[in-house]
Amino acid sequence: MKFNPITKELYTDKDEFIKSLYCPFRLRWNSLDPNNSYSKKCSNCDRLIIDTKLFSDKEIYKMVKLNPDTCIKIDLNQSNLEIINDGNINCK
């Protein structure tokens, strides 16, 4: 996966747009209620939040296409994520 921290946009490795990330609640992952090994539940909106470090970009892409309101979490240090800038140049 590729993530642009300036635009908050997430893409597949093949540059397919997945989702723009935005959460009005600004919650910390560690403060959320565990749901299972790959998701937690938001106490404010009652939605599940999927941890992307456990999935391929294809899996995340499919999840979001099936449900565009899917909430996802990324960690800028996760091994399956490349940080990009507006010009799609690797920033790592």
C-alpha positions as protocol buffer text, in pm:
chain_id: "A"
residue {
  index: 1
  type: MET
  ca { x: 0 y: 0 z: 0 }
}
residue {
  index: 2
  type: LYS
  ca { x: 99 y: 359 z: -52 }
}
residue {
  index: 3
  type: PHE
  ca { x: -4 y: 646 z: 172 }
}
residue {
  index: 4
  type: ASN
  ca { x: 29 y: 1018 z: 120 }
}
residue {
  index: 5
  type: PRO
  ca { x: 29 y: 1181 z: 467 }
}
residue {
  index: 6
  type: ILE
  ca { x: -28 y: 1526 z: 316 }
}
residue {
  index: 7
  type: THR
  ca { x: -346 y: 1438 z: 126 }
}
residue {
  index: 8
  type: LYS
  ca { x: -438 y: 1145 z: 360 }
}
residue {
  index: 9
  type: GLU
  ca { x: -498 y: 924 z: 55 }
}
residue {
  index: 10
  type: LEU
  ca { x: -433 y: 551 z: 49 }
}
residue {
  index: 11
  type: TYR
  ca { x: -348 y: 361 z: -273 }
}
residue {
  index: 12
  type: THR
  ca { x: -264 y: 7 z: -374 }
}
residue {
  index: 13
  type: ASP
  ca { x: 92 y: -72 z: -482 }
}
residue {
  index: 14
  type: LYS
  ca { x: -38 y: -38 z: -840 }
}
residue {
  index: 15
  type: ASP
  ca { x: -158 y: 318 z: -767 }
}
residue {
  index: 16
  type: GLU
  ca { x: -528 y: 232 z: -749 }
}
residue {
  index: 17
  type: PHE
  ca { x: -705 y: 474 z: -516 }
}
residue {
  index: 18
  type: ILE
  ca { x: -844 y: 302 z: -207 }
}
residue {
  index: 19
  type: LYS
  ca { x: -969 y: 575 z: 23 }
}
residue {
  index: 20
  type: SER
  ca { x: -911 y: 918 z: 172 }
}
residue {
  index: 21
  type: LEU
  ca { x: -863 y: 883 z: 545 }
}
residue {
  index: 22
  type: TYR
  ca { x: -1054 y: 1109 z: 778 }
}
residue {
  index: 23
  type: CYS
  ca { x: -1192 y: 1068 z: 1128 }
}
residue {
  index: 24
  type: PRO
  ca { x: -1359 y: 1356 z: 1313 }
}
residue {
  index: 25
  type: PHE
  ca { x: -1295 y: 1193 z: 1651 }
}
residue {
  index: 26
  type: ARG
  ca { x: -913 y: 1181 z: 1651 }
}
residue {
  index: 27
  type: LEU
  ca { x: -898 y: 867 z: 1866 }
}
residue {
  index: 28
  type: ARG
  ca { x: -596 y: 667 z: 1970 }
}
residue {
  index: 29
  type: TRP
  ca { x: -583 y: 304 z: 1858 }
}
residue {
  index: 30
  type: ASN
  ca { x: -483 y: 189 z: 2208 }
}
residue {
  index: 31
  type: SER
  ca { x: -791 y: 351 z: 2360 }
}
residue {
  index: 32
  type: LEU
  ca { x: -1039 y: 166 z: 2137 }
}
residue {
  index: 33
  type: ASP
  ca { x: -1227 y: -146 z: 2244 }
}
residue {
  index: 34
  type: PRO
  ca { x: -1079 y: -466 z: 2096 }
}
residue {
  index: 35
  type: ASN
  ca { x: -1312 y: -654 z: 1865 }
}
residue {
  index: 36
  type: ASN
  ca { x: -1084 y: -927 z: 1729 }
}
residue {
  index: 37
  type: SER
  ca { x: -723 y: -969 z: 1617 }
}
residue {
  index: 38
  type: TYR
  ca { x: -759 y: -732 z: 1320 }
}
residue {
  index: 39
  type: SER
  ca { x: -1013 y: -471 z: 1429 }
}
residue {
  index: 40
  type: LYS
  ca { x: -1133 y: -252 z: 1713 }
}
residue {
  index: 41
  type: LYS
  ca { x: -1461 y: -79 z: 1779 }
}
residue {
  index: 42
  type: CYS
  ca { x: -1506 y: 296 z: 1796 }
}
residue {
  index: 43
  type: SER
  ca { x: -1704 y: 401 z: 2103 }
}
residue {
  index: 44
  type: ASN
  ca { x: -1809 y: 727 z: 1933 }
}
residue {
  index: 45
  type: CYS
  ca { x: -1955 y: 603 z: 1606 }
}
residue {
  index: 46
  type: ASP
  ca { x: -1990 y: 231 z: 1688 }
}
residue {
  index: 47
  type: ARG
  ca { x: -1806 y: 127 z: 1368 }
}
residue {
  index: 48
  type: LEU
  ca { x: -1532 y: -131 z: 1335 }
}
residue {
  index: 49
  type: ILE
  ca { x: -1187 y: -4 z: 1242 }
}
residue {
  index: 50
  type: ILE
  ca { x: -970 y: -243 z: 1041 }
}
residue {
  index: 51
  type: ASP
  ca { x: -595 y: -257 z: 1106 }
}
residue {
  index: 52
  type: THR
  ca { x: -432 y: -250 z: 761 }
}
residue {
  index: 53
  type: LYS
  ca { x: -100 y: -397 z: 874 }
}
residue {
  index: 54
  type: LEU
  ca { x: -259 y: -741 z: 872 }
}
residue {
  index: 55
  type: PHE
  ca { x: -394 y: -728 z: 517 }
}
residue {
  index: 56
  type: SER
  ca { x: -264 y: -694 z: 163 }
}
residue {
  index: 57
  type: ASP
  ca { x: -353 y: -387 z: -37 }
}
residue {
  index: 58
  type: LYS
  ca { x: -580 y: -606 z: -254 }
}
residue {
  index: 59
  type: GLU
  ca { x: -774 y: -719 z: 53 }
}
residue {
  index: 60
  type: ILE
  ca { x: -813 y: -362 z: 181 }
}
residue {
  index: 61
  type: TYR
  ca { x: -916 y: -246 z: -167 }
}
residue {
  index: 62
  type: LYS
  ca { x: -1189 y: -515 z: -181 }
}
residue {
  index: 63
  type: MET
  ca { x: -1315 y: -432 z: 169 }
}
residue {
  index: 64
  type: VAL
  ca { x: -1348 y: -63 z: 89 }
}
residue {
  index: 65
  type: LYS
  ca { x: -1512 y: -129 z: -249 }
}
residue {
  index: 66
  type: LEU
  ca { x: -1771 y: -353 z: -79 }
}
residue {
  index: 67
  type: ASN
  ca { x: -1828 y: -94 z: 193 }
}
residue {
  index: 68
  type: PRO
  ca { x: -1695 y: 257 z: 117 }
}
residue {
  index: 69
  type: ASP
  ca { x: -1765 y: 359 z: 479 }
}
residue {
  index: 70
  type: THR
  ca { x: -1511 y: 108 z: 608 }
}
residue {
  index: 71
  type: CYS
  ca { x: -1288 y: 267 z: 869 }
}
residue {
  index: 72
  type: ILE
  ca { x: -923 y: 175 z: 846 }
}
residue {
  index: 73
  type: LYS
  ca { x: -616 y: 234 z: 1057 }
}
residue {
  index: 74
  type: ILE
  ca { x: -262 y: 271 z: 929 }
}
residue {
  index: 75
  type: ASP
  ca { x: 66 y: 306 z: 1113 }
}
residue {
  index: 76
  type: LEU
  ca { x: 330 y: 501 z: 922 }
}
residue {
  index: 77
  type: ASN
  ca { x: 588 y: 243 z: 1033 }
}
residue {
  index: 78
  type: GLN
  ca { x: 406 y: -72 z: 923 }
}
residue {
  index: 79
  type: SER
  ca { x: 602 y: -296 z: 687 }
}
residue {
  index: 80
  type: ASN
  ca { x: 335 y: -313 z: 412 }
}
residue {
  index: 81
  type: LEU
  ca { x: 314 y: 64 z: 370 }
}
residue {
  index: 82
  type: GLU
  ca { x: 512 y: 301 z: 153 }
}
residue {
  index: 83
  type: ILE
  ca { x: 497 y: 672 z: 231 }
}
residue {
  index: 84
  type: ILE
  ca { x: 462 y: 889 z: -79 }
}
residue {
  index: 85
  type: ASN
  ca { x: 431 y: 1260 z: -145 }
}
residue {
  index: 86
  type: ASP
  ca { x: 221 y: 1444 z: -405 }
}
residue {
  index: 87
  type: GLY
  ca { x: 467 y: 1350 z: -679 }
}
residue {
  index: 88
  type: ASN
  ca { x: 450 y: 976 z: -587 }
}
residue {
  index: 89
  type: ILE
  ca { x: 816 y: 977 z: -488 }
}
residue {
  index: 90
  type: ASN
  ca { x: 917 y: 738 z: -212 }
}
residue {
  index: 91
  type: CYS
  ca { x: 976 y: 937 z: 109 }
}
residue {
  index: 92
  type: LYS
  ca { x: 1126 y: 653 z: 316 }
}
